[in-house]
Amino acid sequence: MTDNIHPLTRAALPGLTQRYASEKRFRLIGLSAVVLSLSFLVFLIGGIAFRGMGAFVQTEMQIEVSAETVENHTGSSFALMRKISLENFEASARSERRLSVSMVGEGADEDLENALADLGSFSGTARVWVRASDDIDVAWKADLDPEMMTTLRPKQVEWLQALANEDRLRTSFNTGFFTNGDSREAERAGIGGAFVGSLLTLSVCLLLSFAVGILAAIYLEEFAVKNKFTAFLEVNINNLATVPSIIFGLLGLAVFLNVFGLPRSSSLVGGMVLALMTLPTIIIASRVSLQAVPPSIREAALGLGATRVQAVFHHVLPLALPGMLTGTILGMARALGETAPLLMIGMVAFIADVPGGFTDPATALPVQVYLWSDIPERAFAEKTSGAILVLLVFLLLMNLTAIIMRKKLEKKW
C-alpha cells in the first residue's frame, strides 16, 4: 500500500506553482493597498499638521515705551498704542502713519496695558512685548520668506527686517486660540467658543440618545412581541441609520424651531438634532450587545425565581453594557464631526462670545472649521488647520476610550 503513496511535490500536483504564484500576487496587491491607504492618511494628516502648527503660537514684537508718553497720555489704551507705534517706527508721512499702526495686531493695546500694569512706575524707556499683526505673524513664521510678505508694503518690510535684526520678534504659545471666541481679526480668533459649544451640544446629545436608545433596544430585544409591528420598527430603525445627516437638520428646523419655538443656534437644539441622528446607531449596537449575552444567563435567573425585568436589568444588562457604551461613544464621535444638521438650525452664525448655557447662541468645532475655511485671509488658513487638529485629537480620544472600555469590560463566552 505504501508504494501507491506519492510525495506532495510540485511535479506531482499540476498547477501548484501557478496557485502559489497567484496567492503571492494577491498578498502583494493587498499589502500595496494597505501601504497606499496609509500613505494617503499620512500625507493628509501631515499636511494639516504642517499648516496648523502655526495656529498654536503667535508672533510678538518688542516696542519701546517712553515714560513721558505714558504720563502725558490721558486717552484710551488703544490711542496710547497708536501713539507708541508712531514713535517706534518714526512714521512722519500720513501713509507711513497708517502702515506703522497696522504693524501691531488687534488686541495689542490690551497687551500694552497689562505690561504697563506689571511694570508699575518707571523712568526713561522700557521695552514691552505686544502681539504683531496677522501679516507680520505669517511672514515671521515663514522665516521672512518673500512669498509670504507680498501683502506687506515696502516700508513695512523694511521695519520688519529691522525688528528681526534687533532680535525684537519672538513666538509664544497662543493661549487665545483655545480661550477666545470667533473674530473677524485673525489675531483674536479662537476655538474657545466652538469647543464649549461642542461640549454642550454633545452633553445634550448624550443624555437624550443614551437613555432613549438603551431603553428602546432593551424593549425591542427583550420584551417586545415579535409581530409585524416590531418588524416594521426594526426595518425603519435600520433605514434611519443610513439617512443623510442633513435630513435630520431639516427635521430639527421644522419641528424644534418652527413648531416648538426653541432658541435658534443654541446647543440645546443642536444636541436634540444630533440625538435623533445617533439614536439608530446606539439602538442597533445595543441590540447586538444584548444578543451576544448567552441565553443561559436569562434562563438561570428566571429559574431561580427572578422576574423578567429583574433578569434583564440585574443580569443581562450589566453584561451587555460594555458593548452599549462602546456603540454610544462611537455614535458621539460621529455626532462630533457632523456639520450639515447644525447648519440647518442656524449654528453657522458668527458667535464672538463663549456660550454660558445650553440656550445661548453657540457654534461647534466642525462649523467653525467650515466658517474659517471660507475666509481668504492667509492667517485663517493655519487657524482652520489648527482647529482640524484639535477636532481630530478629540475624535481620537473618544475612539480610544471606546476601544479601552471594550477591552477592559467585555466578557467572552
Buried (B, 14 or more C-beta within 10 A) or exposed (E): EEEEEEEEEEEEEEEEEEEEEEEEEEEEEEEEEEEEEEEEEEEEEEEBBEBBBBBBBBBBBBBBBBBEBBEEEEEEBEEBBBBBBBBBBEBEEEEBBEBBBBBBBBBBBBBBBEBBEEBEEEEEEBEBBBBBBBBBBBBBBBEBEEEBBEBBBEBBBEBBEEBBEEEBBBBEEBEBBBBBBBBEEBBBBBBBBBBBBBBBBBBBBBEBBBEBBBEBBBEBBBEBEEEEEEEEBBEEBEEBBEEEBBBBBBBBBEBBBEEEEBBBBBBBBBBBBBBBBBBBBBBBBBBBBBEBBEEEBBEEBBEEEBEEEEBBBEBBBEBBBBBBBBBBBBBBBBBBBBBBBBBBBBBBEEBEEBBEEBBBBBBBBBBBBBBBBEBEBBBBBBBBBBBBBBBBEBBEEBBEBBEEBBEEBBEEE
